[in-house]
Amino acid sequence: MQSLVAAEPWLWGVMAVVMIVVLIWIRKDQKRQIRRALQSTESSLKEHTRREAEVLTRSARMLTREETNRLRGEIENAIGAESEEIRQREKRLEEREAL
């Protein structure tokens, strides 16, 4: 009976050490899981951001193309109107010279 009583504090010490080791292992495992979740979230956010940037770039290019076409049309119309005005002035000048 005495050996059981003498061994009891030793058993309590071993159990305490085992519990501490288990708690440390659980905490490290939780940290690993959190790290993996953060890495997964980070890569997901990066992918989402990359796709969003591609959409914005495509949209900006499309708007630029539309604006360029609109301005080109305005310039062509202005040049066409001025060319027509020049032709009319030349025609009037020829008519005056013919008189």
C-alpha positions as CSV (number, residue, x, y, z in Angstrom):
1,M,0.0,0.0,0.0
2,Q,2.9,2.3,0.7
3,S,4.3,1.9,-2.8
4,L,0.9,2.9,-4.2
5,V,0.8,6.0,-2.0
6,A,4.4,6.9,-2.9
7,A,3.7,6.4,-6.6
8,E,0.6,8.5,-6.5
9,P,2.4,11.9,-6.6
10,W,4.6,10.6,-9.4
11,L,1.5,9.5,-11.4
12,W,-0.1,13.0,-10.8
13,G,3.1,14.5,-12.2
14,V,3.2,12.3,-15.2
15,M,-0.5,13.0,-15.9
16,A,0.1,16.7,-15.5
17,V,3.0,16.6,-18.0
18,V,0.9,14.5,-20.4
19,M,-2.0,17.0,-20.2
20,I,0.4,19.9,-20.8
21,V,1.9,18.2,-23.8
22,V,-1.6,17.4,-25.2
23,L,-2.7,21.0,-24.7
24,I,0.5,22.3,-26.4
25,W,-0.1,19.8,-29.3
26,I,-3.7,20.9,-29.6
27,R,-2.7,24.6,-29.6
28,K,-0.1,24.0,-32.3
29,D,-2.6,22.1,-34.4
30,Q,-5.1,24.9,-34.1
31,K,-2.4,27.4,-35.2
32,R,-1.6,25.2,-38.2
33,Q,-5.3,25.0,-39.1
34,I,-5.6,28.8,-38.7
35,R,-2.5,29.3,-40.8
36,R,-3.8,27.0,-43.6
37,A,-7.2,28.8,-43.5
38,L,-5.5,32.2,-43.8
39,Q,-3.3,31.0,-46.6
40,S,-6.4,29.6,-48.4
41,T,-8.3,32.9,-47.8
42,E,-5.3,34.9,-49.0
43,S,-4.9,32.9,-52.3
44,S,-8.7,33.1,-52.8
45,L,-8.6,36.9,-52.3
46,K,-5.6,37.2,-54.7
47,E,-7.4,35.2,-57.3
48,H,-10.6,37.3,-56.9
49,T,-8.6,40.5,-57.1
50,R,-6.8,39.3,-60.2
51,R,-10.1,38.5,-61.9
52,E,-11.6,41.8,-60.8
53,A,-8.5,43.6,-62.2
54,E,-8.9,41.8,-65.5
55,V,-12.6,42.8,-65.7
56,L,-11.7,46.4,-64.9
57,T,-8.9,46.5,-67.5
58,R,-11.2,45.0,-70.1
59,S,-13.9,47.5,-69.3
60,A,-11.4,50.4,-69.4
61,R,-10.1,49.2,-72.8
62,M,-13.7,48.9,-74.1
63,L,-14.6,52.4,-72.9
64,T,-11.4,53.8,-74.3
65,R,-12.1,52.2,-77.7
66,E,-15.7,53.6,-77.7
67,E,-14.4,57.1,-76.8
68,T,-11.7,56.9,-79.4
69,N,-14.3,55.8,-82.0
70,R,-16.7,58.6,-81.0
71,L,-13.9,61.2,-81.2
72,R,-12.7,59.9,-84.5
73,G,-16.3,60.2,-85.8
74,E,-16.5,63.8,-84.6
75,I,-13.2,64.7,-86.2
76,E,-14.2,63.0,-89.5
77,N,-17.5,64.9,-89.5
78,A,-15.7,68.2,-88.7
79,I,-13.2,67.6,-91.4
80,G,-15.9,66.5,-93.8
81,A,-17.9,69.7,-93.0
82,E,-14.8,71.9,-93.5
83,S,-14.0,70.1,-96.8
84,E,-17.5,70.8,-98.0
85,E,-17.2,74.4,-97.0
86,I,-13.9,74.7,-98.8
87,R,-15.4,73.1,-101.9
88,Q,-18.3,75.6,-101.8
89,R,-15.9,78.6,-101.4
90,E,-13.8,77.3,-104.3
91,K,-16.9,76.9,-106.4
92,R,-18.1,80.5,-105.6
93,L,-14.6,81.8,-106.4
94,E,-14.6,80.0,-109.8
95,E,-18.1,81.5,-110.5
96,R,-16.8,85.0,-109.6
97,E,-13.7,84.6,-111.8
98,A,-15.9,83.4,-114.6
99,L,-17.9,86.7,-114.5
